[in-house]
Amino acid sequence: MMKATLLLGIAVLANSEHAPSWKGAGNFDMDFKGVKFGDKKGLGLTMDLHLMEDKVAQGAVCLDGSPAGFYFSPAADVKDRNNWQIYFEGGGWCYDDMDCYGRSSTGLGSSTHWASTMGVGGIMSDNCAINPDFCNFNRVFLTYCDGNSFTGNRDEPLVVKGKPLYFRGRRIIDAVLQTLIPMGLWNAENVLLTGCSAGGLATYLHTDYVHQWLKTNVPPLKVFKAASISGFFLDHNNLVGQPVYEAQMKNIFHVANSTHGVNDACIAAYPADEQWKCNFAQYTYPHIQAPFLALNSGYDSWQTGCIYAAKLVPGFPNQTVTWNGQCNAVSPWQNCVGNPDNCNSTQMVTMNKYITDFKADMQSAGTYNKNGNGAFIHSCHTHCEAQSSNLWSGFTVRGITMQEAVSTWWNGPVTAPASGNNYSPCDYKTGTTGPRDCNPTCLNPGN
């Protein structure tokens, strides 16, 4: 059978957030069956670019100082004129000064070359056969260009090789919301906040902030919920016991001055020397108050390559090259990490431990079982699958697709038990022969 994959960090992709052994600047595009982060052409030319040149003075700028912006499509049906979907773009992170310097010349650090129109599939699709709940909503796509999941809040730029770099993600959020008010957001009644990958992490980090902002500034607001896609990145050692990803995310937290750009309740829960943990979903998740749904693979293809099998760039955090990390770099695991069917039985047991740890980290939080919440966690070796229309409607757990799970949660009351909205992944097969997948819809979604 043909395996449906959105494998990040492995060789099958021509463009990836962190392809294995990438060693150059500018390699930030991610290709998910036609959806590229950093290439704003997307799947359909349905949303128009709005550059916020009038907000530059208040600091709403990309890494290179160019104006931040967003894509927007108004409600396609008058009955949805007060319904909104706000989406954070993904595209990884830069981890130290030179890494961010390299990123500042790409579409994930500069608005200079953004396309005038774009579109996204799956949960953001305007096709009502694919996305019946949200297809006619006002849709907003926050373009990502600050390097740390819209958390940066640094007053003075960081100067690298004579070039000033601006970490202003939180100010970009504020500017977008302010700009949307006269575009109709002031009448919003129902709002879904979402995002994928680094934008999925942003959904964890900013859900309560955006919710409070809307409650203060949008009196008609009735329903606010958040659904993160592929944003629960683990603070997890690599296969040889090194805390590579932790070191990377801890460093960019400090470089970007993100302390007051993440969840305030999380920051209050940790001493100053541990507040970097609030740059992670697993430490923020227990503090989220708004209704929340997690959409994720427990065996996420970006995480297996760029957390579990990652190495630090030589010299980090003072690297002299613009490499954006080293994914799928731990030998002799490259083939296994790239495709579970290439793992021997012993390796598959080790890889399954990542699923076990993922479930433990998520399910140990009180948020997981809170009424009104949910988690659709599957085992397919993919990333950002909810923005692929085929996989959004194809992957199932207990016979329920992602689209159906989201619909039930979105249309349900905030008093609904989380148990009715929680779906858990299976472990991959560890036999000596045969395919490894434990979920047949990963191999042939929709059939």
TORRO-19901 format. One record per residue: residue in one letter; x negated, y negated, z negated of N, C-alpha, C in turn. Coordinates in pm, whole numbers, padded with zeros to 5 digits, always signed. Example, Ala and Ser with C-alpha at 12.3 -4.5 7.8 and 13.67 -1.06 7.14 Angstrom:
! TORRO-19901
A-01319+00569-00780-01230+00450-00780-01320+00330-00780;S-01285+00225-00708-01367+00106-00714-01290-00003-00787;
//
This chain:
! TORRO-19901
M-00084+00120+00000+00000+00000+00000-00087-00125+00000;M-00030-00230+00051-00100-00359+00056-00086-00428-00078;K-00194-00457-00145-00186-00522-00276-00169-00672-00258;A-00067-00727-00326-00043-00873-00324-00132-00936-00427;T-00228-01015-00384-00321-01072-00479-00336-01221-00460;L-00360-01287-00571-00399-01427-00573-00523-01430-00660;L-00629-01368-00612-00742-01343-00698-00836-01461-00701;L-00846-01523-00817-00935-01636-00834-01068-01588-00887;G-01174-01641-00834-01305-01605-00885-01359-01478-00825;I-01302-01433-00710-01357-01316-00645-01375-01345-00497;A-01440-01256-00431-01490-01287-00297-01384-01292-00189;V-01262-01248-00216-01162-01246-00110-01116-01384-00072;L-01143-01485-00154-01097-01620-00125-01205-01702-00058;A-01162-01775+00043-01256-01868+00106-01274-01991+00020;N-01169-02029-00053-01174-02143-00144-01118-02100-00276;S-01184-02137-00385-01141-02093-00517-01181-02194-00621;E-01109-02192-00734-01139-02285-00841-01282-02266-00889;H-01323-02143-00903-01460-02110-00940-01495-01978-00872;A-01527-01977-00746-01561-01852-00681-01688-01796-00742;P-01708-01665-00740-01825-01606-00803-01954-01662-00744;S-02043-01698-00833-02175-01745-00794-02173-01874-00713;W-02062-01948-00719-02065-02081-00656-02177-02163-00717;K-02253-02228-00634-02367-02303-00684-02378-02439-00616;G-02265-02502-00587-02272-02632-00522-02159-02722-00564;A-02178-02850-00545-02072-02946-00577-01964-02940-00472;G-01846-02980-00512-01738-02994-00417-01658-02868-00394;N-01691-02757-00458-01620-02633-00438-01507-02618-00538;F-01412-02709-00534-01306-02708-00634-01171-02668-00576;D-01160-02654-00444-01034-02616-00385-00998-02474-00428;M-00868-02452-00446-00820-02321-00482-00713-02281-00383;D-00719-02160-00333-00627-02115-00230-00539-02005-00287;F-00411-02034-00305-00317-01935-00354-00214-01910-00244;K-00249-01827-00147-00161-01801-00034-00110-01931+00027;G-00201-02023+00051-00166-02146+00119-00156-02268+00031;V-00155-02252-00102-00151-02366-00192-00292-02394-00239;K-00348-02504-00198-00484-02537-00237-00483-02655-00332;F-00543-02637-00449-00565-02749-00538-00687-02823-00486;G-00674-02954-00478-00783-03033-00422-00760-03064-00275;D-00674-02987-00210-00633-03013-00072-00483-03036-00076;K-00442-03162-00071-00303-03197-00098-00210-03171+00022;K-00247-03079+00110-00160-03048+00223-00048-02954+00184;G-00075-02862+00089+00029-02779+00031+00103-02692+00130;L+00226-02656+00096+00306-02563+00175+00407-02631+00266;G+00441-02754+00236+00541-02821+00316+00532-02970+00290;L+00556-03051+00391+00538-03194+00375+00668-03255+00323;T+00696-03230+00195+00824-03268+00139+00813-03373+00029;M+00694-03404-00017+00675-03498-00126+00579-03608-00081;D+00609-03731-00118+00530-03846-00073+00435-03896-00182;L+00316-03936-00140+00215-03985-00231+00247-04127-00280;H+00231-04148-00409+00243-04280-00469+00113-04308-00545;L+00026-04390-00490-00095-04431-00559-00062-04548-00651;M-00108-04540-00773-00074-04641-00874-00181-04749-00882;E-00194-04824-00775-00294-04930-00772-00265-05037-00876;D-00139-05055-00909-00102-05156-01009-00134-05113-01152;K-00174-04985-01169-00205-04935-01303-00355-04917-01327;V-00435-04958-01230-00581-04945-01245-00629-05027-01364;A-00574-05145-01384-00619-05232-01493-00593-05171-01630;Q-00494-05083-01641-00469-05018-01770-00543-04885-01782;G-00629-04857-01684-00719-04743-01696-00672-04616-01629;A-00567-04621-01549-00516-04500-01484-00594-04474-01356;V-00714-04421-01372-00803-04398-01258-00860-04257-01263;C-00905-04212-01147-00971-04082-01134-01115-04091-01183;L-01184-03979-01179-01323-03976-01224-01408-04084-01155;D-01384-04106-01026-01468-04200-00951-01418-04344-00960;G-01310-04367-01035-01256-04502-01049-01149-04537-00948;S-01118-04447-00855-01011-04472-00758-00875-04458-00827;P-00770-04521-00772-00639-04519-00838-00584-04377-00851;A-00529-04346-00968-00459-04219-00985-00323-04228-00916;G-00256-04115-00905-00127-04116-00838-00050-03988-00858;F+00059-03978-00785+00146-03860-00793+00224-03848-00663;Y+00279-03730-00640+00368-03708-00528+00511-03699-00581;F+00605-03749-00500+00744-03756-00547+00841-03724-00435;S+00945-03650-00473+01057-03626-00383+01185-03649-00462;P+01273-03738-00416+01396-03764-00490+01492-03648-00483;A+01589-03646-00572+01689-03540-00576+01756-03525-00440;A+01770-03399-00397+01827-03372-00266+01979-03360-00270;D+02035-03360-00389+02180-03349-00405+02222-03448-00513;V+02330-03521-00487+02371-03625-00580+02400-03569-00718;K+02445-03445-00727+02475-03388-00859+02349-03364-00940;D+02230-03365-00875+02103-03345-00946+02024-03475-00961;R+02089-03589-00939+02015-03715-00941+01954-03746-01078;N+02006-03685-01184+01952-03708-01318+01875-03588-01372;N+01838-03498-01281+01759-03380-01317+01618-03394-01261;W+01519-03364-01342+01380-03389-01305+01292-03268-01334;Q+01196-03247-01245+01090-03148-01265+00957-03221-01251;I+00878-03218-01356+00748-03287-01358+00639-03181-01371;Y+00546-03183-01277+00449-03075-01261+00305-03129-01268;F+00223-03065-01352+00080-03098-01360+00002-03012-01261;E-00073-03076-01173-00159-03001-01082-00272-02933-01159;G-00319-02821-01107-00435-02752-01163-00559-02773-01079;G-00665-02706-01118-00790-02717-01043-00914-02706-01130;G-00906-02629-01240-01024-02607-01323-01066-02730-01401;W-01190-02729-01443-01245-02838-01525-01389-02861-01482;C-01440-02978-01510-01585-02995-01504-01635-02987-01647;Y-01755-02937-01666-01798-02899-01801-01909-02985-01861;D-01988-03049-01777-02090-03138-01831-02113-03253-01733;D-02209-03338-01763-02226-03462-01688-02245-03439-01538;M-02338-03351-01502-02367-03330-01361-02253-03257-01290;D-02189-03167-01361-02073-03098-01306-01964-03199-01271;C-01936-03291-01364-01834-03393-01340-01877-03491-01231;Y-02004-03516-01224-02057-03601-01117-02027-03539-00981;G-02050-03409-00967-02018-03341-00843-01870-03343-00813;R-01790-03321-00914-01645-03317-00898-01589-03453-00854;S-01653-03560-00896-01601-03695-00868-01599-03728-00719;S-01665-03649-00638-01664-03673-00493-01567-03582-00420;T-01485-03507-00496-01388-03416-00436-01246-03467-00461;G-01149-03398-00404-01010-03433-00425-00961-03412-00565;L-01041-03346-00649-01007-03327-00790-01077-03429-00879;G-01141-03528-00816-01203-03635-00893-01188-03770-00829;S-01120-03772-00714-01104-03897-00639-00976-03891-00557;S-00908-04003-00547-00786-04009-00465-00815-04056-00323;T-00939-04077-00292-00978-04140-00166-00924-04066-00044;H-00923-03935-00051-00886-03857+00068-00758-03776+00048;W-00676-03813-00047-00550-03742-00066-00458-03762+00054;A-00388-03656+00091-00293-03663+00201-00171-03746+00160;S-00099-03796+00257+00017-03881+00228+00139-03801+00187;T+00141-03672+00222+00253-03586+00185+00202-03448+00147;M+00282-03374+00071+00245-03238+00034+00367-03165-00019;G+00351-03036-00047+00457-02956-00104+00402-02834-00174;V+00482-02773-00258+00442-02653-00333+00558-02556-00329;G+00527-02426-00331+00631-02324-00328+00670-02275-00465;G+00741-02162-00467+00779-02099-00591+00867-02187-00677;I+00823-02211-00798+00900-02288-00896+00918-02434-00855;M+00839-02481-00756+00852-02618-00706+00912-02623-00566;S+00956-02510-00515+01009-02506-00380+01139-02585-00367;D+01159-02645-00249+01286-02712-00221+01381-02620-00145;N+01348-02492-00136+01433-02391-00073+01520-02328-00182;C+01650-02353-00175+01739-02307-00283+01756-02156-00285;A+01722-02088-00176+01725-01942-00178+01610-01886-00261;I+01502-01962-00270+01384-01920-00347+01389-01975-00489;N+01436-02096-00503+01427-02170-00629+01563-02233-00662;P+01663-02150-00690+01800-02203-00702+01821-02303-00815;D+01745-02294-00922+01769-02382-01037+01713-02522-01018;F+01600-02535-00946+01529-02663-00942+01511-02721-00801;C+01563-02653-00699+01533-02693-00561+01579-02835-00528;N+01684-02882-00592+01738-03015-00560+01704-03122-00663;F+01620-03087-00761+01580-03183-00863+01494-03294-00804;N+01488-03407-00872+01378-03500-00850+01249-03426-00887;R+01153-03425-00796+01031-03349-00821+00909-03441-00822;V+00827-03426-00925+00708-03508-00943+00588-03415-00958;F+00484-03440-00881+00361-03360-00882+00248-03452-00925;L+00204-03441-01051+00095-03525-01102-00037-03472-01048;T-00100-03551-00964-00228-03510-00907-00338-03518-01013;Y-00423-03419-01011-00521-03396-01117-00658-03447-01073;C-00711-03544-01148-00841-03599-01107-00924-03649-01224;D-00894-03603-01347-00971-03654-01462-01070-03552-01518;G-01063-03426-01472-01163-03328-01510-01135-03247-01634;N-01032-03284-01715-01005-03206-01836-00856-03204-01868;S-00776-03154-01776-00633-03129-01799-00558-03250-01851;F-00588-03366-01795-00517-03490-01827-00534-03531-01974;T-00648-03497-02035-00669-03528-02176-00769-03640-02200;G-00848-03675-02100-00955-03772-02121-00902-03906-02170;N-00974-03966-02265-00931-04095-02320-01053-04176-02361;R-01148-04183-02270-01275-04250-02297-01270-04392-02245;D-01300-04489-02332-01293-04630-02293-01400-04667-02192;E-01524-04640-02224-01635-04677-02136-01670-04561-02045;P-01701-04589-01921-01737-04479-01830-01869-04415-01868;L-01884-04291-01829-02010-04219-01840-02086-04242-01710;V-02206-04293-01718-02283-04323-01598-02378-04207-01571;V-02364-04147-01454-02447-04034-01414-02511-04068-01279;K-02643-04072-01275-02716-04104-01153-02667-04236-01093;G-02639-04331-01181-02596-04462-01139-02448-04475-01105;K-02373-04366-01114-02230-04367-01078-02146-04360-01205;P-02055-04455-01227-01967-04448-01344-01858-04343-01325;L-01836-04262-01429-01731-04161-01428-01629-04195-01536;Y-01502-04192-01500-01393-04234-01589-01309-04113-01631;F-01296-04095-01761-01216-03984-01815-01090-04045-01876;R-00983-04049-01797-00865-04127-01834-00735-04049-01815;G-00738-03919-01837-00621-03837-01810-00497-03877-01887;R-00512-03908-02017-00396-03947-02096-00336-04077-02041;R-00417-04169-01999-00366-04295-01944-00297-04273-01810;I-00341-04172-01738-00273-04137-01613-00131-04088-01642;I-00116-04002-01743+00018-03956-01781+00107-04074-01815;D+00056-04164-01900+00135-04281-01939+00176-04363-01816;A+00082-04384-01727+00110-04467-01609+00213-04403-01518;V+00204-04270-01502+00301-04201-01418+00441-04214-01477;L+00455-04189-01606+00586-04198-01669+00642-04340-01658;Q+00556-04439-01680+00601-04578-01668+00646-04611-01526;T+00573-04560-01429+00607-04586-01288+00738-04518-01249;L+00764-04401-01307+00884-04327-01272+01012-04387-01331;I+00999-04464-01436+01119-04520-01501+01207-04594-01400;P+01157-04695-01328+01245-04763-01233+01276-04681-01108;M+01211-04566-01092+01242-04478-00980+01356-04382-01015;G+01412-04398-01135+01526-04317-01174+01509-04237-01299;L+01385-04229-01351+01363-04147-01471+01440-04201-01591;W+01472-04330-01590+01544-04387-01706+01683-04327-01722;N+01733-04261-01617+01863-04196-01625+01854-04045-01641;A+01733-03993-01662+01714-03848-01669+01793-03786-01783;E+01859-03676-01753+01933-03600-01853+01869-03465-01880;N+01815-03403-01776+01753-03271-01789+01615-03275-01726;V+01513-03236-01803+01374-03245-01755+01301-03114-01783;L+01239-03059-01679+01149-02946-01693+01007-02995-01670;L+00919-02975-01767+00777-03005-01755+00704-02874-01727;T+00621-02874-01625+00552-02751-01588+00417-02784-01525;G+00344-02682-01483+00213-02700-01422+00142-02567-01418;C+00039-02558-01334-00032-02432-01314-00181-02446-01340;S-00241-02341-01394-00385-02333-01417-00429-02443-01514;A-00521-02531-01474-00556-02642-01562-00435-02729-01589;G-00341-02732-01493-00214-02799-01516-00123-02720-01608;G-00138-02588-01608-00067-02506-01705-00117-02531-01845;L-00250-02545-01859-00305-02583-01989-00254-02721-02028;A-00250-02814-01933-00197-02947-01962-00055-02941-02015;T+00023-02844-01967+00160-02829-02015+00162-02795-02163;Y+00073-02706-02206+00062-02677-02350+00019-02803-02426;L-00082-02871-02377-00143-02981-02452-00055-03104-02460;H+00033-03126-02361+00107-03252-02353+00258-03239-02369;T+00309-03118-02386+00454-03099-02392+00519-03188-02499;D+00469-03183-02619+00534-03261-02725+00514-03411-02706;Y+00402-03451-02650+00379-03593-02623+00479-03644-02520;V+00493-03571-02410+00586-03614-02305+00730-03611-02357;H+00762-03507-02435+00897-03498-02491+00928-03619-02578;Q+00835-03655-02665+00859-03769-02753+00868-03899-02674;W+00784-03913-02570+00788-04033-02487+00925-04047-02421;L+00976-03937-02370+01106-03941-02303+01218-03969-02402;K+01212-03910-02520+01315-03937-02621+01318-04084-02658;T+01201-04147-02658+01192-04288-02694+01236-04380-02582;N+01206-04343-02458+01224-04434-02346+01339-04397-02251;V+01396-04279-02270+01502-04233-02180+01623-04191-02265;P+01708-04284-02304+01819-04253-02393+01915-04145-02344;P+01940-04129-02213+02034-04026-02169+01983-03882-02182;L+01854-03865-02217+01795-03732-02217+01874-03634-02302;K+01910-03521-02243+01984-03416-02313+01901-03290-02332;V+01835-03247-02224+01759-03122-02228+01617-03148-02182;F+01521-03106-02262+01380-03108-02224+01323-02971-02257;K+01263-02907-02157+01196-02780-02178+01066-02779-02098;A+00973-02692-02137+00844-02684-02070+00812-02539-02037;A+00757-02517-01917+00717-02384-01873+00577-02391-01815;S+00481-02330-01881+00343-02330-01835+00315-02209-01747;I+00246-02231-01636+00209-02125-01544+00058-02102-01553;S+00019-01983-01590-00124-01944-01591-00209-02043-01668;G-00159-02089-01782-00231-02189-01861-00284-02142-01993;F-00257-02015-02030-00300-01964-02160-00439-01901-02146;F-00541-01987-02137-00679-01942-02122-00736-01908-02259;L-00790-01788-02272-00837-01743-02403-00973-01803-02439;D-00989-01833-02567-01120-01860-02624-01180-01724-02653;H-01251-01669-02556-01291-01528-02560-01435-01515-02513;N-01513-01433-02581-01649-01406-02538-01651-01334-02403;N-01764-01344-02333-01776-01269-02209-01809-01122-02238;L-01832-01046-02134-01850-00901-02148-01974-00863-02226;V-02068-00956-02243-02188-00927-02322-02190-01007-02451;G-02072-01053-02493-02059-01114-02625-02097-01260-02636;Q-02109-01330-02524-02148-01470-02527-02025-01562-02514;P-02016-01668-02595-01901-01759-02589-01916-01865-02480;V-01923-01821-02356-01949-01911-02244-01837-02013-02226;Y-01714-01964-02212-01602-02055-02186-01578-02149-02304;E-01596-02099-02423-01582-02184-02541-01681-02300-02535;A-01806-02270-02501-01908-02375-02493-01872-02478-02386;Q-01820-02432-02274-01784-02524-02166-01669-02617-02206;M-01563-02558-02263-01445-02638-02297-01471-02727-02419;K-01555-02684-02507-01592-02766-02622-01671-02888-02576;N-01760-02868-02479-01842-02979-02434-01760-03084-02359;I-01672-03041-02268-01594-03140-02193-01495-03211-02284;F-01449-03145-02390-01362-03211-02489-01431-03334-02546;H-01560-03319-02579-01634-03431-02637-01675-03533-02530;V-01718-03486-02414-01759-03578-02307-01643-03670-02268;A-01521-03612-02258-01404-03688-02214-01336-03764-02327;N-01385-03747-02450-01322-03811-02567-01173-03775-02573;S-01147-03645-02579-01010-03595-02569-00938-03581-02702;T-00998-03622-02811-00937-03603-02942-00796-03659-02949;H-00775-03776-02893-00643-03837-02897-00570-03823-02763;G-00613-03722-02686-00546-03693-02560-00483-03556-02558;V-00482-03487-02674-00423-03353-02685-00311-03357-02789;N-00267-03241-02833-00156-03232-02928-00196-03285-03065;D-00128-03388-03114-00165-03452-03239-00152-03358-03359;A-00050-03273-03358-00032-03180-03471-00145-03079-03476;C-00195-03039-03362-00310-02948-03359-00434-03018-03415;I-00458-03141-03371-00573-03216-03422-00567-03229-03574;A-00449-03256-03626-00433-03273-03771-00458-03146-03848;A-00448-03031-03781-00462-02902-03849-00608-02858-03863;Y-00702-02928-03796-00841-02885-03797-00933-02995-03849;P-01042-02956-03915-01143-03057-03952-01209-03112-03827;A-01275-03225-03840-01330-03295-03725-01420-03207-03640;D-01499-03120-03704-01594-03039-03628-01529-02920-03558;E-01398-02901-03576-01327-02793-03508-01211-02843-03421;Q-01200-02974-03406-01087-03027-03329-01096-02996-03181;W-01213-02957-03133-01228-02913-02994-01138-02794-02964;K-01099-02720-03065-01012-02604-03043-00880-02645-02979;C-00841-02770-03000-00714-02819-02946-00722-02843-02796;N-00837-02811-02734-00850-02810-02589-00811-02674-02532;F-00768-02584-02620-00727-02449-02583-00579-02429-02609;A-00513-02354-02522-00370-02325-02540-00346-02243-02666;Q-00431-02146-02694-00401-02055-02805-00402-02125-02940;Y-00477-02234-02954-00478-02308-03080-00371-02417-03082;T-00326-02461-02964-00221-02561-02954-00082-02499-02962;Y-00068-02383-02903+00061-02314-02894+00136-02307-03027;P+00071-02275-03140+00146-02267-03266+00207-02399-03311;H+00162-02511-03255+00208-02642-03299+00314-02703-03207;I+00346-02638-03096+00442-02693-03000+00583-02685-03057;Q+00653-02797-03052+00789-02806-03107+00897-02796-03001;A+00872-02844-02880+00973-02842-02775+00997-02700-02725;P+01115-02669-02670+01141-02537-02612+01037-02505-02504;F+00982-02385-02510+00863-02355-02429+00869-02213-02375;L+00831-02198-02248+00822-02068-02182+00683-02052-02123;A+00617-01942-02155+00485-01912-02098+00503-01814-01982;L+00444-01848-01868+00440-01760-01751+00293-01730-01724;N+00253-01605-01738+00110-01575-01731+00089-01428-01702;S-00025-01399-01644-00072-01261-01640-00161-01237-01762;G-00142-01125-01827-00232-01087-01935-00367-01043-01882;Y-00372-01019-01751-00496-00978-01684-00524-01078-01571;D-00518-01205-01607-00530-01315-01513-00662-01309-01437;S-00654-01323-01304-00774-01304-01221-00877-01414-01240;W-00833-01537-01273-00933-01640-01304-01004-01608-01436;Q-00929-01564-01533-00989-01539-01664-01084-01420-01662;T-01051-01315-01590-01142-01200-01587-01274-01238-01521;G-01269-01325-01419-01392-01364-01351-01466-01478-01417;C-01392-01575-01470-01454-01701-01513-01458-01720-01664;I-01405-01622-01738-01423-01619-01883-01493-01489-01922;Y-01432-01375-01884-01482-01244-01927-01615-01209-01859;A-01636-01254-01736-01757-01219-01663-01840-01342-01626;A-01827-01449-01704-01895-01575-01672-02029-01587-01742;K-02113-01669-01684-02240-01710-01746-02250-01862-01739;L-02327-01919-01831-02353-02063-01827-02451-02095-01715;V-02434-02211-01655-02530-02261-01558-02661-02289-01632;P-02775-02254-01576-02903-02283-01642-02913-02430-01681;G-02953-02455-01805-02970-02590-01853-02847-02650-01918;F-02730-02583-01905-02607-02637-01963-02626-02660-02114;P-02578-02771-02169-02492-02874-02111-02566-02992-02048;N-02690-02968-02014-02768-03073-01947-02821-03020-01815;Q-02734-02956-01738-02777-02898-01612-02818-03008-01515;T-02906-02974-01424-02957-03071-01328-02894-03054-01190;V-02805-02954-01178-02734-02929-01053-02586-02951-01076;T-02509-02954-00969-02366-02982-00982-02282-02855-00977;W-02340-02742-01014-02264-02618-01015-02148-02630-01115;N-02037-02572-01077-01917-02573-01163-01903-02436-01230;G-01996-02406-01320-01994-02278-01388-02043-02166-01298;Q-02056-02047-01357-02095-01927-01284-01995-01817-01318;C-01903-01792-01225-01801-01690-01245-01846-01556-01188;N-01788-01450-01243-01816-01314-01195-01966-01290-01185;A-02037-01332-01290-02184-01332-01285-02248-01228-01375;V-02170-01155-01455-02225-01056-01546-02240-00924-01475;S-02362-00876-01462-02389-00747-01399-02377-00634-01502;P-02333-00517-01458-02294-00475-01322-02143-00476-01303;W-02078-00580-01349-01932-00581-01355-01864-00647-01235;Q-01939-00701-01141-01879-00784-01038-01768-00713-00960;N-01793-00593-00914-01692-00523-00834-01569-00489-00914;C-01589-00449-01038-01477-00414-01125-01393-00536-01156;V-01458-00646-01189-01386-00768-01224-01306-00820-01106;G-01359-00804-00986-01290-00852-00868-01170-00770-00829;N-01170-00641-00861-01060-00553-00821-01054-00436-00919;P-00944-00425-00995-00934-00317-01095-00956-00179-01035;D-00921-00158-00909-00939-00026-00848-01086+00010-00832;N-01175-00088-00846-01319-00062-00839-01379-00029-00975;C-01299-00032-01082-01348-00003-01215-01350+00148-01239;N-01455+00197-01304-01449+00336-01349-01366+00342-01476;S-01342+00460-01526-01251+00475-01640-01303+00403-01764;T-01434+00407-01787-01491+00340-01904-01477+00188-01890;Q-01506+00136-01772-01491-00007-01748-01346-00051-01765;M-01252+00031-01719-01111-00008-01726-01065-00018-01871;V-01117+00067-01957-01085+00057-02100-01131-00078-02153;T-01251-00122-02113-01303-00251-02156-01220-00366-02099;M-01180-00354-01974-01098-00458-01914-00960-00465-01979;N-00905-00351-02015-00775-00350-02083-00780-00422-02217;K-00899-00427-02277-00911-00497-02405-00876-00645-02389;Y-00899-00701-02270-00863-00841-02249-00711-00858-02257;I-00638-00763-02202-00492-00768-02212-00449-00757-02357;T-00511-00665-02431-00480-00648-02573-00505-00776-02651;D-00618-00839-02624-00651-00963-02694-00558-01076-02654;F-00520-01079-02526-00426-01181-02479-00294-01169-02554;K-00240-01049-02560-00113-01027-02629-00124-01064-02776;A-00234-01026-02840-00251-01055-02983-00256-01204-03009;D-00332-01277-02926-00345-01421-02946-00212-01493-02925;M-00137-01452-02825-00009-01518-02798+00098-01478-02899;Q+00110-01349-02925+00220-01300-03007+00202-01327-03155;S+00082-01364-03197+00059-01393-03339+00109-01532-03378;A+00137-01616-03279+00186-01751-03307+00336-01748-03335;G+00379-01826-03432+00521-01834-03462+00602-01885-03344;T+00539-01966-03259+00605-02020-03141+00659-01910-03052;Y+00589-01798-03047+00626-01688-02958+00766-01635-02989;N+00802-01632-03117+00931-01577-03159+01032-01684-03197;K+01002-01809-03170+01093-01919-03204+01213-01922-03111;N+01330-01942-03165+01450-01952-03083+01434-02058-02975;G+01483-02026-02856+01474-02119-02744+01349-02103-02661;N+01255-02021-02707+01129-02001-02637+01128-01868-02562;G+01020-01843-02492+01006-01717-02420+00868-01704-02361;A+00838-01584-02311+00708-01558-02248+00724-01445-02147;F+00700-01476-02021+00700-01374-01917+00554-01341-01887;I+00505-01235-01950+00364-01196-01938+00358-01063-01865;H+00295-01063-01750+00285-00941-01668+00139-00898-01658;S+00112-00795-01580-00024-00741-01570-00088-00759-01434;C-00019-00822-01340-00075-00835-01205-00202-00920-01207;H-00301-00876-01132-00432-00943-01132-00427-01064-01041;T-00358-01168-01088-00329-01286-01007-00344-01412-01093;H-00321-01526-01029-00331-01655-01097-00240-01753-01023;C-00160-01827-01098-00068-01926-01041+00036-01863-00950;E+00076-01740-00980+00170-01667-00897+00308-01734-00891;A+00345-01812-00993+00477-01874-00993+00489-01988-00893;Q+00380-02027-00827+00391-02126-00721+00371-02061-00584;S+00372-01929-00581+00381-01855-00456+00523-01801-00446;S+00597-01842-00345+00738-01806-00335+00758-01655-00333;N+00669-01583-00266+00680-01438-00257+00664-01372-00394;L+00564-01414-00469+00537-01351-00598+00632-01400-00706;W+00671-01526-00700+00770-01584-00791+00898-01501-00791;S+00935-01451-00674+01057-01373-00660+01030-01224-00650;G+00902-01183-00659+00868-01043-00636+00818-00967-00756;F+00729-01027-00835+00678-00959-00954+00792-00940-01054;T+00798-00821-01114+00900-00795-01215+00839-00732-01339;V+00906-00753-01451+00880-00681-01575+01017-00637-01626;R+01030-00509-01652+01159-00450-01692+01269-00481-01590;G+01230-00488-01463+01326-00509-01357+01368-00653-01338;I+01308-00746-01409+01342-00888-01402+01228-00965-01335;T+01260-01047-01235+01157-01128-01170+01126-01252-01254;M+01014-01315-01221+00981-01441-01287+01092-01543-01267;Q+01141-01554-01144+01246-01651-01115+01369-01625-01201;E+01407-01500-01214+01524-01466-01295+01500-01494-01443;A+01379-01465-01490+01347-01491-01630+01350-01640-01660;V+01295-01720-01570+01296-01865-01589+01439-01917-01587;S+01520-01868-01495+01659-01913-01484+01737-01884-01612;T+01721-01763-01667+01791-01726-01790+01749-01816-01905;W+01620-01839-01916+01567-01925-02024+01613-02070-02006;W+01601-02123-01884+01637-02262-01859+01785-02288-01886;N+01869-02198-01846+02013-02218-01860+02068-02173-01995;G+01982-02112-02075+02024-02065-02206+02016-02173-02312;P+02084-02154-02424+02078-02252-02533+01946-02247-02606;V+01910-02356-02672+01785-02359-02749+01794-02272-02874;T+01912-02221-02901+01931-02130-03015+01916-01984-02975;A+01893-01958-02844+01882-01820-02798+01759-01753-02857;P+01770-01632-02910+01653-01563-02965+01545-01544-02859;A+01421-01568-02898+01309-01553-02805+01297-01409-02755;S+01340-01314-02833+01328-01174-02794+01396-01146-02661;G+01502-01221-02629+01570-01202-02502+01497-01262-02385;N+01394-01343-02413+01317-01409-02307+01171-01367-02305;N+01134-01267-02384+00995-01223-02394+00973-01093-02316;Y+00869-01093-02235+00833-00978-02152+00684-00954-02168;S+00643-00828-02191+00504-00796-02222+00439-00716-02110;P+00307-00731-02094+00236-00660-01988+00205-00516-02026;C+00185-00434-01925+00138-00297-01946-00013-00292-01931;D-00075-00184-01980-00219-00164-01964-00247-00089-01835;Y-00361-00121-01774-00400-00053-01651-00436+00093-01680;K-00421+00177-01579-00447+00321-01593-00598+00345-01603;T-00636+00435-01691-00779+00458-01717-00825+00597-01677;G-00749+00666-01593-00788+00799-01549-00912+00798-01463;T-00961+00916-01431-01085+00925-01354-01063+00894-01206;T-00940+00911-01159-00910+00882-01019-00775+00810-01008;G-00749+00762-00888-00618+00704-00861-00613+00555-00882;P-00508+00492-00832-00493+00347-00849-00478+00310-00995;R-00521+00190-01030-00522+00144-01169-00394+00071-01210;D-00325+00010-01113-00210-00073-01148-00104+00005-01222;C-00049-00060-01325+00058+00002-01403+00194-00056-01368;N+00196-00165-01291+00320-00228-01249+00330-00221-01098;P+00418-00137-01043+00421-00119-00897+00456-00246-00821;T+00521-00343-00883+00553-00467-00809+00431-00554-00787;C+00322-00526-00859+00196-00597-00830+00142-00555-00693;L+00171-00430-00655+00122-00379-00527+00210-00421-00411;N+00339-00431-00437+00434-00456-00329+00548-00540-00381;P+00524-00669-00408+00628-00752-00471+00754-00760-00386;G+00867-00748-00454+00995-00760-00387+01049-00630-00333;N+00972-00521-00347+01016-00392-00299+01013-00287-00410;
//
